[in-house]
Amino acid sequence: MSDEEPRLRDVEPPDLEHFLRHEHDPEAARRSRFTPRERDVFMAHWTTKVLGDPAVLVQAVTVDGEVAGNIVSWWEKDERYIGYVFGRPFWGRGIATRALALFLSLERTRPLYADPFAGNTASVRLLEKSGFRRAGAVRRGDDEQILLVLEAAEA
């Protein structure tokens, strides 16, 4: 019996193969406008810049023990950003919404920023449902991205 409830846990080495497959999904790449990296480049990035950086918070997302995706936060200059990738079988089921809520209880830095591709309406909607508000647009190469910010809760 499936409970469909996402769980967060530390990333384990075998998870990287799942994350690589998620990144290489053609529809995920189209929606995110992110060019999938070759395996060696992907693994080097994850082992040095993600898992090897103590300032990065990263969690694997699992559903019924299966790796559904990952959520990560990192510093860009003096701003903290968040990003995520989920495998297509987990899209449209509310899993990302619930997983992001769990992650935001661990990642307490505010303001927290995200900048999804403007055409990725599902990602923009997910962030807005999670409390992020539009703060403008930014250009990354040829693409317009929506800048969203999650401010500290007002007392």
C-alpha positions in Angstrom: 0.0 0.0 0.0 1.4 3.4 -1.0 1.1 6.4 1.2 2.4 8.8 -1.5 4.1 10.9 1.3 7.5 12.2 0.3 10.3 11.9 2.8 13.6 13.8 2.8 16.9 12.3 3.6 20.6 12.9 3.0 21.8 12.1 -0.5 23.5 8.7 -0.8 26.0 7.9 -3.7 23.5 5.7 -5.6 21.0 8.6 -5.7 23.2 10.4 -8.2 22.3 7.9 -10.9 18.6 8.7 -10.4 19.3 12.5 -10.4 21.3 12.1 -13.7 18.3 10.3 -15.3 15.9 13.0 -14.0 18.1 15.7 -15.5 18.3 13.9 -18.8 14.5 13.4 -19.2 13.7 15.3 -22.4 10.6 16.9 -21.1 12.3 18.0 -17.8 15.1 19.6 -19.9 12.5 21.3 -22.2 10.5 22.7 -19.2 13.5 23.9 -17.3 15.6 25.1 -20.3 18.5 23.4 -18.6 21.0 21.6 -20.9 21.6 18.1 -19.4 25.3 17.5 -18.5 27.4 14.6 -19.7 27.7 12.0 -17.0 31.3 12.8 -15.9 30.5 16.5 -15.7 27.3 15.9 -13.8 29.1 13.6 -11.3 32.0 16.0 -10.8 29.5 18.9 -10.2 27.5 16.9 -7.6 30.5 15.5 -5.7 32.5 18.7 -5.5 30.0 21.6 -5.8 26.9 20.1 -4.2 27.9 17.3 -1.8 31.4 18.8 -1.3 30.3 22.2 -0.2 29.2 22.5 3.4 27.2 25.7 2.6 24.9 23.7 0.4 21.8 22.0 1.8 20.7 19.1 -0.3 18.1 16.4 0.3 17.0 13.4 -1.7 13.2 13.1 -1.9 11.8 9.6 -1.7 8.3 8.2 -2.0 7.7 4.7 -0.7 11.5 4.2 -0.7 11.9 5.2 -4.4 14.1 8.2 -5.2 11.6 10.9 -6.6 14.1 13.8 -6.9 16.1 16.3 -5.0 15.9 19.7 -3.5 19.0 21.9 -3.0 19.8 25.4 -1.7 23.1 27.3 -2.3 24.6 30.7 -2.1 25.1 32.9 -5.1 27.1 35.9 -3.9 25.0 37.1 -0.9 21.7 35.5 -1.9 20.4 32.0 -1.0 18.8 30.1 -3.9 16.7 27.0 -4.1 16.3 24.5 -6.9 14.8 21.0 -7.4 14.4 18.2 -10.0 11.8 15.5 -9.8 11.4 12.4 -11.9 8.5 12.6 -14.3 6.6 9.7 -12.7 6.3 12.0 -9.6 4.9 15.1 -11.4 1.4 16.2 -10.9 0.7 14.3 -7.7 1.4 16.9 -5.1 4.7 15.3 -4.1 6.8 18.3 -5.0 4.5 20.6 -3.0 4.7 18.5 0.1 8.5 17.8 -0.3 9.2 21.5 -0.7 7.3 22.3 2.5 9.4 19.8 4.3 12.6 21.3 2.8 11.6 24.8 3.7 11.3 23.7 7.4 15.0 22.7 7.2 16.2 25.7 5.1 15.5 28.6 7.3 17.4 31.3 5.4 15.2 34.2 4.3 14.9 35.7 2.0 15.2 32.7 -0.2 15.3 33.0 -4.0 14.3 30.9 -7.0 14.5 31.7 -10.7 12.7 29.1 -12.8 12.4 29.5 -16.6 9.4 31.8 -17.3 7.8 29.1 -19.5 7.9 26.5 -16.7 4.5 27.3 -15.4 4.3 24.2 -13.2 7.5 25.2 -11.3 6.4 28.9 -10.9 3.0 27.7 -9.6 4.7 25.3 -7.1 6.9 28.1 -5.7 4.0 30.5 -5.5 1.9 27.9 -3.7 4.8 27.5 -1.3 4.8 31.3 -0.4 7.3 32.6 -2.9 6.3 36.0 -4.5 7.3 37.4 -7.9 10.1 39.9 -7.6 10.8 40.5 -11.3 12.5 38.8 -14.1 16.1 37.9 -14.9 17.8 36.8 -18.1 20.0 33.8 -18.2 21.4 33.5 -21.7 18.5 33.7 -24.2 15.9 32.8 -21.6 13.8 34.9 -19.3 13.4 33.6 -15.8 11.0 34.6 -13.1 12.7 35.8 -10.0 10.7 34.7 -6.9 11.4 35.4 -3.3 10.3 33.8 0.0 10.5 36.5 2.6 10.7 35.9 6.4 7.3 35.4 8.0 6.0 38.6 9.6 5.8 38.4 13.4 
